[in-house]
């Protein structure tokens, strides 16, 4: 077959969640936004539900609606974007819990859905989403009287444990929430690893569930095998790929595999990327194109039937480094053309 095979190990997702859950005494939720970081929010959600997760986080109400269909009623689904104009029906029908980011969102929610659950998101310095200290101070008493189910904020530098921003945001979060009888959450994956001071009542790991940094002990979740379409000999001085992107210094054997930037394999990784045939590294040569990648397989005794980009020898973050990006982007860009194999 010419489709690359993306293998998703849901058992590894569950084991990663359990490992992170063991670090905290409070509740451990799970972030399944962006279609479960590209791996399928429904199937990831079902697996984590079976492991004991009762609080899920998504980016938008539409994502929450899809997740609710997959996991059924009962578990909480928090929506990071809050209650946007036009979201009311989805929030009601999906029993979603918006994390309100502003006074305007709070007014919209209590007027449209009086008595419906909600949470509050606070800005402790990231300047992205949430109420700033002055705004929160003005509405705190009114908001708390409406019985929010969660107050949260988000760390900007949690993947850098020694960064001073972590302590600054922790202090800001405590100053804004200490003394309130409302469950609190500050830590995603990186914050969970920072220690118990950051855990509060709930942690909400995301990328660590899917095998990504900064959770260095995470089990790999994805394996990507690319089928070889053609293998050819290239003589010294010949070029490979668009714009004569690579010139053979000696005679070489070049394999062309099915996969490219249309499948989320970022074009910029070409000069630094490596594919694997078993334990043998085969450097990518020439440019990554829309549907094809070429690799030097001269070191192999026999022509391969497939080459592996992610798996036992190479993590999603290694691939991201080659592309000058982060593992999050690699995961969430994994394309629709892959033949997906699910391991329970």
Secondary structure, DSSP 8 states (H G I E B T S, - for coil): --S-EEEEEHHHHHHHHHHHHTT-SSEE-EE-HHHHHTT-HHHHHHHHHHHT--EEEESSHHHHHHHHHHH-SSSEEEETT-S-TT-HHHHHHTT-EEEE-SHHHHHHHHHHSTT--EEEEB-SS--SSSB-HHHHHHHHHHHHHT--S-EE---SSTTSTT-HHHHHHHHHHHHHHTT-SS-EE--SHHHHHH-GGGTTTEE---GGGGT-TT-TT----EEEEEEEEEEEEE-TT-EESGGG-EE-SS-EEEEEEE--GGGT--GGGGGG-EEEETTEEEEEES---SSEEEEE-TT-SS--SEEEEESSS--HHHHHHHHTS-HHHHHHT--TTSEEEEE-
